[in-house]
Amino acid sequence: MATLWFSLLAAMLIVYVVLDGFDLGAGALHLFVARTDEERKRVLRAIGPFWDGNEVWLLAAGGTMVFAFPRLYAQSFSGFFLPLMVVLWLLMGRGIAIEFRGHLENDVWRTFWDTIFAVSSALLCVFFGAALGNVVRGVPLEGGTFFEPFFTDFRPTGYTGILDWYTTLVGVFALSALSLHGARWLVLKTDGALAERARRAGTVLFAVSLVLVAAISIVTFRVQPWIGERLKAQPLGLAFPVAGFAAFLASAFLSRKGRDAAAFAASSLFLAGLLAATAFGLFPHLLPSSLVGGEGLTIHNAAAPASGLRTALFWWIPGMALVSGYTVFVYRHFAGKS
């Protein structure tokens, strides 16, 4: 049962990144691709019906973590207290900016909230990427607890902070990859000069992401040797990164051909493949330790009792069926150009 819940939690987080990733990326590009007030309104219309529903997947994943892996929830939320507070403020700032922007017909007012929206979106991409880097690298678990400051000596071993050279690299890559994902979405949902600027931004971001994903793929095996050992033992897991990288290349090819819906789908598959490869490589670890000989959290020592996991499944299935049904309805209802 613990393996099943690990897979379900990973799948929910993947869906969240794919869905909320494009509106975070569109927000990060907001001030660059939209030159006029009308164009900025079009960017907001492109994500308006979706962004709050997308965040439901993050909330649902957090709830799933509570009852499936309560020890992981307790230790990670206390250990990551500082960045979680920052993320909370950024989420609030982003939502408030979307709602408040149109309350006054004043250029200074609108510019202020446009800036809050763009900066909050970009920083959320960086923080979510750094969070993934922390999970891959491990945290200084000692005596069953840990607490990370924002940084220590910028090395990815020992008593680490939230930021070091590795997690910062992953954070920058997340900003680039999600901005690329957002650019693909804006090309799909808008037209005219706005869509063309988004397409050109996608071309630049593709090159940046290509360099960063190659660098991260190399250094990850050094930072977290377990992933290499896992892939050697289960080489079928290589299908995830190979499929993800193929989708990444396909997204650029399809975008050049003007097949925008297919290019966005390929971008989604790239993110899904990348995250699935990470989850596969870490299994059965949930939160490794960065200390030599340290004991991290695994599905074996962090899961709830099997009886509780079986009972929870009967509540999880109808709940997620409702969320999935709502998601499908919204995306079908608001299909087409915004």
Buried (B, 14 or more C-beta within 10 A) or exposed (E): BBEEBBBBBBBBBBBBBBBBBBBBBBBBBBBEBBEEBEBBBBBBBBBBEBBEBBBBBBEBBBBBBBBBBBBBBBBBEEBBEBBBEBBEEBBEBBBBBBEBBEEEEEEEBBBBBBEBBBBBBBBBBBBBBBBBBBBBBBBBBEEEEBEBEEEBEEEBBEBBBBBBEBBBBBBBBBBBBBBBBBBBBBBBBBEEEBBEBBBEBBEEBBEBBBEBBEEBEEBBBEBBEBBEEBBEEEEEBBEBBEBBBBBBEBBBEBBEEEBBEBBBBBBBBBBBBBBBBBBBBBBBBBBBBBBEEBEBBBBEBBBBEEEBBEEBBEEBEEEBEEBEEEBEEBEEEBEEEB
